[in-house]
Amino acid sequence: MAQNAQSNHNGAEQRRGVCLVISAPSGAGKSTIANALRASEPALMHSVSVTTRQPRPGEKEGVHYHFRTMEDFERMAAAGELLEWATVFGRGYGTPRAPVEAALAAGRDMVFDIDWQGHQQIRRALPDDVVSLFVLPPSLEELERRLRGRASDHPDEIARRMAAARDEISHWREFDHVIINTDLDRAITEARSVLVAARLQTRRRTGLLDFVASFGA
């Protein structure tokens, strides 16, 4: 009897994976938060992007990026093989669709730290799987201080980054959740809470129907 109950319980844990998208202006901490989640949860998968730039020393095909020609990249985008993509300074970057869909179907969760445009594209492609989180800095002054502390950029470059940050922040309403990164440890905890809540959504837990039926309900 106990063994049967355990079997039913295991079936109830079956679910579709979560696609957690984290966006923020540069310097607000999205990559740090995403990397902290990956480090604390080894099962949380990382998507290997496609790029048209040349490999840097030490980078491996299929590990750091899928390196493709611009012709191949444009073909993939036109064929719908990329969930999201963009061309930045003449180089293409994108997320392959097939590995993400296979992971979600197998109940594996994925996290993306991308900009608001990438979020819009992925949400259109996977409307039932995306849970999004926007990270705000405590203030623009603090954001500028962080940007200045990261690199010795020219003041004009800092001003450009701040203008881009304001544009990014203007899209915060498009996201399911918003956190303010005043304290990094707290921000990571809040991001993990969003992920856990997404995992527990009724519609995502494909094994619940049979599990609850075993109660005669």
ZIKA-V315396 format. One line per field, one symbol per residue. ss: DSSP state (@ for helix, = for strand, . for the rest). phi: phi as a letter, one per 30 degrees, with the letter a starting at -180 (. if undefined). A space follows every 50 residues. Layout:
ss=???
phi=???
//
This chain:
ss=.@@@@@@@@@@@......======.....@@@@@@@@@@@....==..== =.........=...===..@@@@@@@@@...=======..======@@@@ @@@@@....====..@@@@@@@@@@....========..@@@@@@@@@@@ ....@@@@@@@@@@@@@@@..@@@..=====..@@@@@@@@@@@@@@@@. .@@@...@@@@@@....
phi=.dddddddddddddaddccdccbadejdjdddddddddddbedddcdddc bcddddejdcdiccacdbdddddddddddidcdaaacbhiccbacddedd ddddddiccbbbcbdddddedddddbdccdbcbcccddaddddddddddd acddedddddddddddddddcdddcdbbbcddbddddddddddddddddc eeddcdddeddddddic
//
